Amino acid sequence: MKRRVVVTGLGAVTPIGNTVEEFWNSVREGRVGIGEITKFDTSEYKVKVAAEVKDFAAKDYMDFKAAKRMEPFSQYAVAAASEAYRDAGLDIKKEDPFRAGVIVGSGIGSLQVVEREYEKIRTKGPGRVNPLMVPLMISNMAAGNISIQLGLQGKCTNVVTACASGTNCIGDALRAIQYDDADIMFAGGTESCICPTGVAGFTSLTALSASQDPMRASIPFDKDRDGFVLGEGAGVVVLEELEHAKARGAKIYAEVTGYGATGDAYHITSPAEDGKGAATAMSLAMREGGIKPSQVDYINAHGTSTHHNDLFETRAIKLALGDAAKDVVINSTKSMIGHLLGAAGGVEFIACVKTIQDGFIHQTVGTKETDPECDLNYAVGAPVEKDVNYVLTNSLGFGGHNATLLLKKYEG
């Protein structure tokens, strides 16, 4: 029999706050973390704005020497995991460390290291490359560094499914606990690729918004949307087996009761036009959670602000929920923080947990007039305050990766 899994800790580094409290207060205020790119000179670039993490100093979260051996995507992950560890009230010395693990993904790892070291090869020769280039760059190092910093010796992996990475990681961590591979799992995603290669690559793909107005760049479901805004940060949560959490007197934020994952088998960047893959992921999550579509109170949409995603995700929601689709409140956290790629699912999961806690569904900020074909309730113009018992959160990645998690209010 599957074991019950609850959320006992939250940690976040985002463009609108470097702790969960700062992030959620900003969400409630409808703050937008998008602005002019400061990390490099964009004068030759068509895209000028992104959602950067602000005022982050790695030495505030970890040993200075350890921080120097990490790229920003790893630093953000360790900072978020450390906050989640403290929030959960854990003491690893009181636990079996082989029953506590990490599944934290990054879609890309560090493009910055590749840029820097290639420049050295080009100008100074291959002998000048940093000996730590590879361990700084590879995407599994976020999970590895969390494991090292916190002493977690259980299952330590990372899922790389582009924009679905964070959600797939939480789903795999859920399974690890349900089937007794672990009692405690740190799970989520991290990303930091606001750099010349990242921006140029996504721009050439025509995936990014060309708008220079921070309030009108990331506008999911809007008729004038023209692409997503690149964001960065990390979202890491502590998942725990229910009885284990109760035995140590942990505070319980919510319960995770369903997970669905599918592949579109359709296109390398576009979601399937009929939305069937994403719809099936939602249906699988609801089926595992034992609920009907009419019981879903809120959906945190992938909602990227690209033409294809928002239209096909709307179709997917209609397919999965049927008549109930018109009654559910939907929003996109990306309207405030941009698209955090591999970290999106982790941060948006935290938004879902806080929504359940507060009964506050944030508005899709910046969106004014919805696309005629995007005709559901996207919380445009104002937040929605209501009792929230069941939440679906979607992440849809390049390559046709669909992932959905079902959360519910914890009732003992």
C-alpha positions as CSV (number, residue, x, y, z in Angstrom):
1,M,0.0,0.0,0.0
2,K,1.3,3.5,-0.9
3,R,2.3,5.6,2.0
4,R,0.9,9.1,2.5
5,V,3.2,12.0,1.7
6,V,3.0,15.6,3.1
7,V,4.9,18.8,2.7
8,T,6.8,19.9,5.8
9,G,9.3,22.5,4.5
10,L,9.6,25.2,1.9
11,G,12.5,27.2,0.5
12,A,12.7,29.7,-2.4
13,V,15.0,32.1,-4.2
14,T,13.1,34.1,-6.8
15,P,13.0,37.3,-8.8
16,I,10.6,38.7,-6.3
17,G,12.1,37.5,-3.0
18,N,15.0,35.4,-1.7
19,T,12.9,33.6,0.9
20,V,9.5,32.0,0.9
21,E,8.1,34.8,3.0
22,E,9.4,37.5,0.7
23,F,8.3,35.6,-2.4
24,W,4.8,35.0,-1.1
25,N,4.3,38.6,0.2
26,S,5.4,39.9,-3.2
27,V,2.9,37.4,-4.9
28,R,0.1,38.7,-2.7
29,E,1.0,42.3,-3.6
30,G,1.1,41.4,-7.3
31,R,4.7,42.5,-7.7
32,V,6.5,41.9,-11.0
33,G,10.1,40.9,-10.9
34,I,10.9,41.6,-14.5
35,G,13.3,44.4,-15.5
36,E,16.2,45.3,-17.7
37,I,18.9,42.7,-18.0
38,T,21.9,43.7,-15.8
39,K,24.0,40.6,-16.2
40,F,25.5,41.4,-19.6
41,D,25.3,44.1,-22.3
42,T,22.2,43.6,-24.3
43,S,22.8,46.4,-26.8
44,E,23.0,43.9,-29.7
45,Y,20.2,41.8,-28.4
46,K,16.6,42.0,-29.5
47,V,15.4,40.9,-26.0
48,K,16.3,43.4,-23.2
49,V,14.3,42.2,-20.2
50,A,14.4,39.2,-17.9
51,A,13.4,38.3,-14.3
52,E,16.7,38.3,-12.4
53,V,17.3,37.3,-8.8
54,K,18.2,40.4,-6.9
55,D,20.6,41.1,-3.9
56,F,21.6,37.4,-3.6
57,A,25.0,36.8,-1.8
58,A,25.9,33.1,-1.7
59,K,28.1,33.7,1.4
60,D,24.9,34.5,3.4
61,Y,23.6,31.0,2.8
62,M,26.7,28.8,2.8
63,D,30.4,28.6,3.6
64,F,32.4,31.0,1.3
65,K,34.8,28.3,0.1
66,A,31.9,26.0,-0.7
67,A,30.1,28.8,-2.6
68,K,33.2,29.4,-4.8
69,R,32.9,25.8,-6.0
70,M,29.3,26.4,-7.2
71,E,27.7,28.2,-10.1
72,P,24.6,30.3,-9.4
73,F,22.2,27.5,-10.2
74,S,23.8,25.4,-7.5
75,Q,24.0,28.3,-5.1
76,Y,20.3,29.1,-5.5
77,A,19.5,25.4,-4.9
78,V,21.5,25.1,-1.8
79,A,20.1,28.4,-0.4
80,A,16.5,27.2,-1.1
81,A,17.2,23.7,0.3
82,S,18.8,25.2,3.5
83,E,15.7,27.4,4.0
84,A,13.4,24.3,3.5
85,Y,15.6,22.3,6.0
86,R,15.2,25.0,8.7
87,D,11.5,25.5,7.9
88,A,10.9,21.7,8.3
89,G,12.7,21.8,11.7
90,L,14.9,18.9,10.7
91,D,18.0,17.7,12.4
92,I,19.8,15.2,10.2
93,K,21.7,13.9,13.2
94,K,18.5,12.6,14.6
95,E,17.6,10.9,11.3
96,D,18.9,7.9,9.4
97,P,20.7,9.9,6.7
98,F,20.2,7.1,4.2
99,R,16.4,7.6,4.5
100,A,16.7,11.3,3.5
101,G,17.4,12.1,-0.1
102,V,17.4,14.7,-2.8
103,I,15.8,15.0,-6.3
104,V,16.4,18.5,-7.5
105,G,16.7,19.2,-11.2
106,S,18.0,21.9,-13.5
107,G,17.1,22.1,-17.2
108,I,20.4,23.5,-18.3
109,G,23.0,23.6,-15.6
110,S,25.6,26.4,-16.2
111,L,25.9,27.9,-19.6
112,Q,28.0,30.6,-18.1
113,V,30.9,28.2,-17.3
114,V,30.8,27.0,-20.9
115,E,30.9,30.6,-22.1
116,R,33.9,31.5,-19.9
117,E,35.9,28.5,-20.5
118,Y,35.4,28.4,-24.2
119,E,36.7,32.0,-24.3
120,K,39.8,30.8,-22.5
121,I,40.4,28.0,-25.0
122,R,40.0,30.5,-27.8
123,T,42.2,33.2,-26.5
124,K,44.7,31.4,-24.1
125,G,44.6,27.7,-25.1
126,P,43.1,24.6,-23.7
127,G,45.6,24.3,-20.9
128,R,44.0,27.3,-19.1
129,V,40.6,25.8,-18.6
130,N,39.4,25.7,-15.0
131,P,39.9,22.2,-13.5
132,L,36.5,22.4,-12.0
133,M,34.8,23.3,-15.3
134,V,32.8,20.0,-15.5
135,P,31.6,19.8,-11.9
136,L,30.6,23.4,-12.0
137,M,28.7,23.0,-15.2
138,I,26.7,19.7,-15.0
139,S,23.1,19.9,-14.0
140,N,23.2,17.1,-11.3
141,M,25.5,19.3,-9.2
142,A,22.5,21.1,-7.6
143,A,21.3,17.9,-6.1
144,G,24.9,16.8,-5.3
145,N,25.7,20.1,-3.5
146,I,22.5,20.0,-1.5
147,S,23.3,16.4,-0.4
148,I,26.8,17.4,0.6
149,Q,25.8,20.6,2.4
150,L,22.9,19.0,4.4
151,G,24.3,15.5,4.9
152,L,21.5,13.7,3.0
153,Q,22.8,10.2,2.0
154,G,19.6,8.7,0.6
155,K,18.5,8.6,-3.1
156,C,20.2,11.5,-4.8
157,T,19.2,12.2,-8.4
158,N,18.0,14.9,-10.8
159,V,15.4,14.9,-13.5
160,V,16.1,16.9,-16.6
161,T,13.0,17.5,-18.6
162,A,13.4,21.1,-19.6
163,C,10.6,23.3,-18.2
164,A,9.0,20.3,-16.5
165,S,12.1,19.4,-14.4
166,G,11.0,20.8,-11.1
167,T,7.6,19.1,-11.2
168,N,9.0,15.8,-12.4
169,C,11.5,15.9,-9.5
170,I,8.8,16.5,-7.0
171,G,6.8,13.7,-8.6
172,D,9.7,11.2,-8.4
173,A,10.4,12.3,-4.8
174,L,6.7,11.6,-4.0
175,R,7.1,8.1,-5.5
176,A,10.3,7.5,-3.5
177,I,8.5,8.0,-0.2
178,Q,5.2,6.3,-1.3
179,Y,7.1,3.1,-2.1
180,D,9.4,3.2,1.0
181,D,12.7,4.2,-0.6
182,A,12.9,7.2,1.7
183,D,11.1,8.9,4.6
184,I,12.3,12.5,3.7
185,M,13.0,13.9,0.3
186,F,14.2,17.4,-0.7
187,A,12.7,18.1,-4.2
188,G,12.3,20.8,-6.7
189,G,14.3,22.7,-9.3
190,T,16.8,25.4,-9.9
191,E,18.0,27.5,-12.9
192,S,20.3,30.4,-13.8
193,C,20.8,31.0,-17.5
194,I,20.3,34.7,-18.0
195,C,23.4,35.0,-20.0
196,P,24.4,35.7,-23.7
197,T,24.0,32.1,-24.8
198,G,20.7,31.6,-23.0
199,V,19.1,34.8,-24.2
200,A,20.4,34.4,-27.8
201,G,19.4,30.8,-28.0
202,F,15.8,31.3,-26.8
203,T,15.5,34.5,-28.9
204,S,16.5,32.7,-32.1
205,L,13.9,30.1,-31.3
206,T,11.4,33.0,-31.2
207,A,10.3,31.9,-27.7
208,L,11.0,35.1,-25.8
209,S,8.9,38.2,-25.6
210,A,10.4,41.2,-27.4
211,S,8.4,43.6,-25.2
212,Q,10.5,46.1,-23.2
213,D,7.7,46.9,-20.8
214,P,8.1,44.8,-17.7
215,M,4.3,44.9,-17.0
216,R,3.5,43.7,-20.5
217,A,6.2,41.2,-21.3
218,S,5.0,38.1,-19.4
219,I,1.2,38.2,-20.0
220,P,-0.1,34.6,-20.1
221,F,-3.4,34.0,-22.0
222,D,-3.4,37.6,-23.2
223,K,-4.4,38.2,-26.8
224,D,-1.2,40.3,-27.2
225,R,1.2,37.8,-25.7
226,D,4.4,37.3,-27.8
227,G,6.6,34.9,-25.8
228,F,8.0,34.2,-22.3
229,V,10.4,36.1,-20.1
230,L,13.5,34.3,-19.0
231,G,13.6,34.0,-15.2
232,E,16.0,32.4,-12.6
233,G,15.9,31.1,-9.1
234,A,15.1,27.9,-7.2
235,G,12.2,26.2,-5.4
236,V,12.9,23.3,-3.0
237,V,10.4,21.6,-0.8
238,V,10.6,18.9,1.9
239,L,8.3,16.0,1.3
240,E,7.9,13.5,4.2
241,E,6.0,10.3,5.0
242,L,3.0,11.3,7.0
243,E,3.7,9.1,10.1
244,H,7.3,10.1,10.2
245,A,6.3,13.8,10.1
246,K,3.7,13.3,12.9
247,A,6.2,11.4,15.0
248,R,8.6,14.3,15.1
249,G,5.9,16.9,15.6
250,A,6.5,18.6,12.2
251,K,4.1,21.3,10.9
252,I,2.3,20.0,7.9
253,Y,1.5,22.4,5.0
254,A,-0.4,20.2,2.6
255,E,-0.6,16.6,1.3
256,V,0.5,15.5,-2.1
257,T,-2.0,12.9,-3.4
258,G,-1.4,12.6,-7.1
259,Y,1.1,12.7,-9.9
260,G,0.8,12.3,-13.6
261,A,3.5,12.4,-16.3
262,T,3.2,11.8,-20.0
263,G,4.9,12.5,-23.3
264,D,3.3,14.2,-26.3
265,A,5.4,12.3,-28.9
266,Y,4.7,15.3,-31.1
267,H,7.3,18.1,-31.5
268,I,10.6,19.2,-30.0
269,T,9.3,22.6,-28.8
270,S,5.5,22.8,-29.4
271,P,3.0,21.1,-27.1
272,A,0.5,18.8,-28.8
273,E,-2.2,21.0,-30.4
274,D,-5.1,19.0,-29.0
275,G,-3.7,19.1,-25.5
276,K,-4.2,15.4,-25.0
277,G,-0.8,14.7,-23.4
278,A,-1.1,17.4,-20.8
279,A,-4.8,16.5,-20.2
280,T,-3.8,12.9,-19.6
281,A,-1.2,14.0,-17.0
282,M,-3.9,16.0,-15.2
283,S,-6.3,13.0,-15.4
284,L,-3.7,10.6,-14.0
285,A,-3.0,12.9,-11.1
286,M,-6.7,13.3,-10.3
287,R,-7.2,9.5,-10.6
288,E,-4.4,8.8,-8.2
289,G,-5.8,11.3,-5.8
290,G,-9.3,9.8,-6.1
291,I,-11.1,13.0,-7.0
292,K,-13.4,14.2,-9.7
293,P,-12.7,17.2,-11.9
294,S,-15.4,19.1,-10.1
295,Q,-13.4,18.9,-6.9
296,V,-10.4,20.9,-8.3
297,D,-10.6,24.4,-6.9
298,Y,-7.5,25.9,-8.6
299,I,-5.0,25.2,-11.3
300,N,-1.5,26.8,-11.3
301,A,-1.0,26.7,-15.1
302,H,2.3,26.3,-16.9
303,G,1.1,29.6,-18.5
304,T,4.2,30.7,-20.3
305,S,2.8,33.6,-22.3
306,T,3.7,31.9,-25.6
307,H,1.0,31.6,-28.2
308,H,1.1,27.8,-28.5
309,N,1.5,26.9,-24.8
310,D,-1.4,29.1,-23.5
311,L,-3.8,28.0,-26.2
312,F,-3.0,24.3,-26.1
313,E,-2.9,24.2,-22.3
314,T,-6.4,25.8,-22.2
315,R,-7.5,23.0,-24.5
316,A,-5.9,20.5,-22.2
317,I,-7.7,21.8,-19.1
318,K,-11.0,21.6,-21.0
319,L,-10.2,18.1,-22.0
320,A,-9.2,16.9,-18.6
321,L,-11.9,18.7,-16.6
322,G,-14.8,18.7,-19.0
323,D,-17.7,20.9,-17.8
324,A,-15.8,21.6,-14.6
325,A,-13.2,23.6,-16.5
326,K,-15.4,26.7,-16.6
327,D,-15.7,26.8,-12.8
328,V,-12.0,26.3,-11.8
329,V,-9.8,29.3,-11.1
330,I,-6.6,29.3,-13.1
331,N,-3.5,31.5,-12.9
332,S,0.1,31.8,-14.0
333,T,2.8,32.7,-11.5
334,K,5.1,33.3,-14.5
335,S,3.2,36.6,-14.9
336,M,5.3,37.9,-12.0
337,I,8.5,35.9,-12.0
338,G,8.9,35.0,-15.7
339,H,9.8,31.5,-16.7
340,L,12.3,29.8,-14.4
341,L,12.7,26.8,-16.7
342,G,13.8,23.9,-14.6
343,A,13.0,25.8,-11.4
344,A,9.5,26.8,-12.5
345,G,7.8,23.7,-11.1
346,G,9.5,24.0,-7.7
347,V,8.6,27.6,-7.2
348,E,5.0,27.2,-8.5
349,F,4.5,24.2,-6.2
350,I,5.3,26.5,-3.3
351,A,2.8,29.1,-4.6
352,C,0.2,26.3,-4.6
353,V,1.0,25.3,-1.0
354,K,0.7,28.9,0.1
355,T,-2.6,29.3,-1.8
356,I,-4.0,26.3,0.1
357,Q,-2.8,27.8,3.4
358,D,-4.1,31.3,2.8
359,G,-7.1,30.7,0.6
360,F,-5.6,33.3,-1.8
361,I,-5.4,32.7,-5.5
362,H,-3.1,35.4,-7.0
363,Q,-4.1,37.2,-10.1
364,T,-2.4,36.7,-13.5
365,V,-0.6,40.1,-13.3
366,G,-0.2,42.1,-16.5
367,T,-2.8,40.2,-18.4
368,K,-5.6,42.5,-19.6
369,E,-7.6,41.1,-22.4
370,T,-7.6,37.4,-22.9
371,D,-7.2,35.6,-26.3
372,P,-10.8,34.7,-27.5
373,E,-9.7,31.0,-27.6
374,C,-8.3,31.3,-24.0
375,D,-11.8,31.5,-22.5
376,L,-11.4,30.2,-19.0
377,N,-11.1,32.0,-15.6
378,Y,-7.5,33.1,-15.4
379,A,-7.9,35.4,-12.4
380,V,-7.4,38.5,-14.5
381,G,-7.6,41.9,-12.9
382,A,-7.9,40.8,-9.3
383,P,-6.9,37.9,-7.0
384,V,-9.6,35.4,-5.9
385,E,-10.1,34.7,-2.2
386,K,-11.8,31.3,-1.6
387,D,-11.4,28.1,0.4
388,V,-9.0,25.9,-1.6
389,N,-8.9,22.2,-1.0
390,Y,-7.6,20.7,-4.2
391,V,-4.9,22.1,-6.5
392,L,-3.4,21.0,-9.8
393,T,-0.1,22.4,-10.9
394,N,1.1,21.9,-14.5
395,S,4.6,22.0,-16.1
396,L,5.1,21.3,-19.8
397,G,8.6,21.0,-21.2
398,F,10.3,21.2,-24.6
399,G,10.4,17.7,-26.0
400,G,6.8,17.1,-25.0
401,H,7.3,16.4,-21.3
402,N,4.0,16.9,-19.3
403,A,3.9,16.8,-15.5
404,T,1.1,17.5,-13.1
405,L,0.9,17.3,-9.3
406,L,-2.2,17.2,-7.2
407,L,-2.1,18.8,-3.7
408,K,-4.8,18.8,-1.1
409,K,-5.5,20.6,2.1
410,Y,-4.1,18.4,5.0
411,E,-6.9,17.1,7.2
412,G,-5.1,14.6,9.4
